[in-house]
Amino acid sequence: MNDRTFKVRRSDQGNFLRTSFALCSLSLCIALAGCTKELSVGIQAGGTVTVDGKPLSGAVMTFEPMGSTTGPSASAPIFGGSFRLTDDNGLHGGKYRIRISMIPAGILRSIPKEQQVGLPPSDSVIAPEYDGKSKLEWTLLPDQDNTLEFDVSFL
């Protein structure tokens, strides 16, 4: 019988531990990837915005993710009291802060004439509680009709 004794160098032990840790970490990541919920991307939303009951034109509605909602912000123009976010906006299902603000007058002058119909006076400003200090919130849901309706006021 052959008695051989193998000695393991410290550097080999370190390599073994690093390799084992890397493999365990990789296995854990793969296992967790199968357990995570798929994000719903490409949410659609639309609706109406009025000022004192009349259709708002020449404004923009911005959706900002809140809390644990991931993904980008998105904006939609408001003309004739209507807005529409299509599914290419990158929004995920979740809770959003809504801000409504007027499009700057310089930009409004460059839009097509048919969209200029019904624009408020160029010095119109939406009240801060709907814009910079907005407390408006909405939860956008995947695979559902996200119809929003807001009535705002001017200063």
N, C-alpha and C positions, 0 to 999 in steps of 0.2 A: 504494500500500500504506500502510496506517495503522500507524504505530509507536506503540503505547501501552505505557507502562510502569506496572505496578501495584506499589504499595508496600504491604507488609503491616505493619500495626502490631503491636507486641509483644503487646498485649492480645489480638489476634486469634490470634496464634500460641499463646498460653497456652490460649485457649478450644479451639483445634483439638487441642492435646495432651491436654487434660483429656477432651474428648469421645472422642478415639481410645482413651485409656486405659480409659475407662468401657465402651466398646463391646467392647474386647478382654477385659476382665474379665468382662463379661456372657457373651460367647461361651464363655470358659473354664468358667464355672460351669455353663452349659447342657450343655457337652460332658461335664464330670465327673459331672453328675447322672445321665446315662445309663450311666455306668460303675460307679456305686456299687451295692453289694449291698443288696437290700431287707431291712430288719429284720423278723424274724419276731416278731410281737407276739401276745400272747394264749396263752402257753404253758399247758398243763394239766399238773398233777402230783397225785399222790396216793400214799397208802401207809399204813404202819403205824409206830407208835411204842410200844415196850414199856418197862417198868421191871422190870429183873431177870426178863424173860420174860413179864410180865403186862401186859395192855393199859393204856396210860396214858390218863387222863381229866383234864379240867380244865386243859389246857395249851394253849400256842399255839406254832406253828412259824413262824419268820420267815426269809424269803429276802432276803439283801442282796447286790446285784450286786458282783462282784469284778473287778479288772483292767480289761480293755477292754469288759466287759459294760455295756451302757447300759440305761437304763430305771429304773423305781422299785423300791422294796422291796415285798414283799407278805407277808401273814400269813394263816395258816389255823388255826382252832381244832382241837384234838385231843380227841375224845371216843370212848370205847370202843376206844381204840388206833388210831383211823383219822383221817385228815385228807384234804382234797381242796381243791385250788386249781383254780377254773374258768378258762376262757379269757378272762374279763372282767377279770382282774387286772392287765393291762398289762405283764406280764413279757416280756422278750425272751429269745431263746435265748442261752445263755452260762453262765458259771461263777458260782455263788452260795455265800456263806457261809450256813450253816444254824445258827440259834439256836433252842433249845427252852427255854421257860420256863413256869412255872405262871401261870395266870390269877389275879389277886388275889382273895382270899377274898370281899371285898365284892361283886365282880362275879359270882362263882360263885353267891352266894345269890340272885341275881336271874334265874338261868337256869331253864328249865322242869324240873320234877321228874324227868321221864324222862331228862334229861341229867345229873342229879345222881347217878344210880346209878353206883356204882363210883368215885366221887371219892376221892382219897387224903385223909388227914388235912389240915386247913386249914393246918397249919404245915409242910407238905412243901415242900422246896426242891430243885430239880434241881441236880445237881453243876455247878460252874462250867465244866468242860470241855465241856459241852453248851450252855451259856448265855452268860454274859458273856465267858468266855475260850474260846469255841468254836473248834475247828479243823476242824469238820465242813464239808466242801465237796461240792458236787454240780453237775454240768453238766446243765442242762436243754436238751433238744433239741426243735426244732420238729417238728410232725407225727409225733411218736413218743409211745409210752406211757412217761411219766416216772414210774416206780414206785420209791418210796424206802422203805427200811426201816431203822429205827434202834432200838437198845436202849440206853437211858440209865439212870442211877442217881440216887437221892436222896442228899443229904448225910447 
